[in-house]
Amino acid sequence: MLSRNKKTVGIITNISTWTKDNPKTYLGNLGIYYSIDSNNTFGYSFDYFKNGDIHFDNNNKLISKPFEYYHSFRFAHSFSEKLSAGLGLKIIKCDLAPDLNPSFTTLSIDFGIDYRRQFYLTNKSNLRWDLGITAQNIGPKIYYSNIKTQSEDNIPTNVSAGTMLSYKIIIKEKSFLNFNLAYQIESIVLTTPMIYGTTSSGWINEIQKGNNSMLIPYSGYFGSFELKTNNNYMNSFNFINKFGAEIKLNIKENMIFSLRGGRIEEFESKGGESYYSFGAGIGFYGFRLDYSKLF
């Protein structure tokens, strides 16, 4: 959520389901935003993730129903026509293994910055370029297990950078056509866990792979970007590449029709999976409905 909106208020909601693999798994969101002027925007959202039923035995007697939700409070401010930034606070409640491990509640901070340039080509067309960087889930370490002797872990922090080119053609007054091209690269900032090996005396006290979990958060975050080779082991990057394109028709700022397509690619070192996405949207007088599917 970034500013540069007119004075307005809006409600956003969406739901994503995994009907093929697990019909009881879904992600839902409900949010509201309010732009008090063209420079300042406030927002709140509630996100709930249900991870279906997890079976721990073959007799279906030990079933866990993990879930996670968070409240997010956000504020965005425009410093100029070119630069804006946003800050968010999350209150996270997580229960990954109900009845087995205790749930936990923690806080995290989100941050984003956006740089925008506008190029006027003719009196009926222009080109806009956006460049943004975000960091999400910057927070303290927590215990994922009820065994307090185990080390604490960081919640995964997501860092991403993206850019978008938008070409706008004015058809007639208050009606225009947009062509958008976007690219985003993401990384989960999480240090490789410790893997111990034995010494020549047989003692298990040498770290062969990964980093010491007692690193301070600062060292852990930036250390996850370092490529290290230790005993023929490489702690490689975990990047995800996202490509997207959209065509959108806006008629008198009251009706919107859009078509979107995209591709998601993982690095070979982290699985090498790839997916295609398709989406369509329609909007009337401030109400908008979007649908998307992953292949």
C-alpha positions in Angstrom: 0.0 0.0 0.0 1.5 3.3 -1.2 0.1 6.8 -1.2 -0.6 9.1 -4.2 -4.3 8.4 -4.1 -7.1 11.0 -4.1 -9.0 11.4 -0.9 -10.9 8.1 -0.9 -11.8 5.0 1.1 -11.9 1.4 -0.1 -12.4 -2.2 1.0 -10.4 -5.1 -0.4 -11.0 -8.8 0.1 -9.8 -12.0 -1.6 -9.6 -15.8 -1.0 -7.2 -18.3 -2.5 -7.9 -22.1 -2.4 -5.9 -25.2 -3.1 -8.9 -27.3 -4.3 -6.8 -29.9 -6.2 -4.2 -30.8 -3.5 -6.1 -30.1 -0.3 -9.7 -28.6 -0.4 -9.4 -27.5 3.2 -6.4 -25.3 2.6 -7.1 -21.6 1.9 -5.8 -18.1 2.4 -8.3 -15.3 3.0 -7.9 -11.5 3.4 -10.1 -8.6 4.3 -8.7 -5.0 4.3 -9.6 -1.4 4.3 -7.7 1.7 3.3 -8.3 5.4 3.7 -6.5 8.2 1.8 -7.0 11.4 3.8 -5.3 13.4 0.9 -2.9 12.8 -2.0 0.1 12.3 0.3 -1.1 10.1 3.2 -2.9 6.8 3.3 -3.8 4.6 6.3 -4.8 0.9 6.0 -5.7 -2.2 8.0 -6.1 -5.8 6.9 -6.8 -9.2 8.5 -5.2 -12.3 6.8 -6.1 -15.9 7.8 -4.3 -19.0 6.5 -5.8 -22.5 7.0 -3.4 -25.3 6.2 -6.0 -28.1 5.9 -5.7 -31.3 7.8 -2.3 -32.8 8.6 -2.2 -36.5 9.3 0.6 -37.8 11.5 -0.3 -41.5 11.3 -1.9 -44.0 8.8 -4.9 -44.6 11.0 -6.1 -41.0 10.8 -6.3 -40.8 14.6 -3.7 -38.1 15.0 -4.8 -35.1 12.9 -3.6 -31.5 13.2 -5.3 -28.4 11.9 -2.6 -25.8 11.6 -3.5 -22.1 11.1 -2.0 -18.7 11.1 -3.5 -15.2 11.0 -2.3 -11.7 11.5 -3.5 -8.1 11.9 -1.7 -5.5 9.8 -1.7 -1.8 10.3 -0.1 0.3 7.6 0.8 3.9 6.8 2.1 5.4 3.5 3.4 8.9 2.7 4.4 10.6 -0.5 7.4 12.8 -0.2 7.1 14.1 -3.7 5.6 13.1 -7.1 8.4 10.7 -7.6 9.1 9.2 -4.1 6.8 7.5 -1.6 7.3 5.0 1.2 5.1 2.8 3.4 5.5 1.3 6.9 3.5 -1.6 8.4 3.1 -3.4 11.8 1.9 -7.0 12.0 0.5 -8.8 15.0 1.0 -12.5 14.1 -0.7 -15.5 15.7 0.6 -18.9 14.6 -0.4 -22.4 15.6 1.5 -24.9 13.3 0.8 -28.0 15.3 -2.3 -27.7 17.5 -2.3 -30.0 20.5 1.4 -30.9 19.8 3.4 -27.7 20.1 2.4 -24.4 21.7 1.2 -21.6 19.5 3.0 -18.3 19.5 2.3 -14.6 19.0 4.8 -12.2 17.7 5.3 -8.8 16.0 6.9 -7.9 12.7 7.6 -4.8 10.7 7.1 -4.3 6.9 8.7 -1.5 4.9 8.5 -0.4 1.3 9.7 2.4 -0.9 8.6 3.3 -4.5 10.2 5.6 -7.0 8.2 6.8 -10.0 8.9 8.7 -13.2 6.4 9.9 -15.7 7.3 10.6 -19.4 4.8 12.4 -21.6 5.1 11.2 -25.2 2.3 13.0 -26.9 -0.8 14.8 -25.7 -2.7 11.5 -25.7 -0.1 9.0 -24.4 2.5 8.7 -21.7 4.9 6.2 -20.2 5.3 5.6 -16.4 8.2 3.7 -14.8 8.0 2.4 -11.2 10.9 0.9 -9.2 10.2 -0.5 -5.7 11.9 -2.4 -2.8 10.1 -4.1 0.1 11.1 -6.0 3.2 8.5 -7.9 5.1 8.3 -9.8 8.4 11.3 -8.1 10.1 10.8 -9.4 13.7 12.3 -11.1 16.8 13.2 -14.7 17.1 10.6 -17.2 18.3 10.4 -20.8 19.4 8.6 -23.2 16.9 8.9 -26.0 19.5 7.9 -26.4 23.1 11.5 -27.8 23.8 13.1 -24.7 25.2 16.6 -26.2 24.9 16.4 -25.9 21.2 17.5 -22.6 19.6 15.2 -19.8 18.6 14.5 -19.2 14.9 13.7 -16.1 12.9 10.4 -15.9 11.2 11.2 -15.9 7.4 11.8 -12.4 6.2 10.9 -11.7 2.6 12.9 -9.1 0.6 11.9 -8.2 -2.9 12.6 -5.6 -5.7 10.5 -5.0 -8.7 9.9 -2.7 -11.6 7.0 -1.9 -13.9 6.5 -0.1 -17.2 3.1 1.3 -17.9 2.1 2.7 -21.3 -1.2 4.7 -21.3 -3.2 5.8 -24.4 -6.1 8.2 -23.9 -9.0 7.1 -26.2 -11.2 10.1 -25.3 -11.9 12.2 -22.2 -11.6 10.0 -19.0 -11.3 6.8 -21.1 -7.9 5.2 -21.6 -6.0 1.9 -22.3 -3.1 0.7 -20.3 -0.4 -1.8 -21.2 1.8 -2.9 -18.2 4.9 -5.0 -18.1 6.4 -6.0 -14.7 9.3 -8.0 -13.2 10.0 -8.8 -9.5 12.7 -10.8 -7.8 12.2 -12.2 -4.3 14.4 -13.9 -1.6 13.6 -15.4 1.7 16.2 -14.0 4.1 16.9 -16.9 6.4 20.3 -18.3 7.3 21.1 -21.9 6.6 20.6 -24.0 9.8 23.5 -25.6 11.6 24.5 -29.2 10.6 27.0 -30.7 13.0 29.8 -33.2 12.2 32.2 -35.2 14.3 35.8 -34.5 15.2 38.7 -36.9 14.8 38.0 -37.9 18.5 34.4 -38.7 17.8 32.9 -35.7 19.5 29.9 -34.0 17.7 30.9 -30.4 18.2 31.9 -29.0 14.8 29.6 -27.1 12.6 30.2 -28.4 9.1 27.4 -26.5 7.3 25.4 -23.4 8.0 25.9 -20.6 10.5 25.8 -20.4 14.2 22.1 -19.8 15.2 23.3 -17.4 17.9 24.0 -14.8 15.3 22.4 -11.4 16.0 19.5 -10.6 13.6 21.6 -8.1 11.7 24.3 -10.7 10.9 21.7 -13.3 10.1 19.8 -11.2 7.6 22.7 -10.0 5.6 24.6 -13.3 6.0 21.9 -15.1 4.1 22.9 -13.2 0.9 26.5 -14.6 1.1 27.6 -17.5 -1.0 29.7 -19.8 1.1 31.4 -23.1 0.3 32.2 -25.3 3.3 33.1 -29.0 3.0 31.8 -29.1 -0.6 28.5 -27.4 0.5 27.2 -24.2 -0.9 24.7 -22.0 0.8 23.1 -20.7 -2.4 20.6 -17.9 -2.9 16.9 -18.6 -2.8 15.5 -16.3 -5.4 12.1 -16.4 -7.1 11.6 -14.5 -10.4 8.2 -13.2 -11.4 7.2 -11.8 -14.8 3.8 -10.3 -15.5 1.9 -8.4 -18.2 -1.5 -6.7 -18.2 -3.9 -4.9 -20.5 -6.5 -2.7 -18.9 -9.4 -0.7 -20.3 -10.8 2.1 -18.2 -14.0 3.7 -19.5 -14.8 7.1 -18.0 -13.2 6.0 -14.7 -16.4 4.0 -13.9 -15.9 0.7 -15.7 -12.6 -1.3 -15.8 -11.8 -4.5 -17.8 -8.4 -6.2 -17.5 -6.6 -9.3 -18.6 -3.3 -10.5 -17.0 -0.7 -13.2 -17.5 2.5 -14.1 -15.7 5.2 -16.6 -15.0 7.0 -17.6 -11.7 10.4 -19.2 -11.7 12.6 -20.6 -8.9 16.4 -20.9 -9.0 17.6 -24.4 -9.9 19.4 -24.6 -6.6 16.1 -24.3 -4.8 13.9 -26.6 -6.7 13.6 -25.1 -10.1 9.8 -25.1 -10.2 8.0 -22.8 -12.6 4.4 -21.8 -12.9 2.1 -19.8 -15.2 -0.7 -17.5 -14.0 -3.7 -16.0 -15.7 -6.1 -13.4 -14.3 -9.1 -11.3 -15.4 -10.9 -8.4 -13.7 -14.0 -6.3 -14.1 -15.1 -3.2 -12.2 -18.1 -0.9 -12.0 -18.4 2.4 -10.1 -15.8 1.6 -7.5 -16.6 -2.2 -7.1 -14.1 -4.6 -8.7 -14.0 -8.4 -9.0 -10.7 -10.2 -9.9 -10.1 -13.9 -10.7 -6.7 -15.6 -11.1 -5.4 -19.1 -11.6 -2.0 -20.8 -11.3 -1.0 -23.5 -13.8 
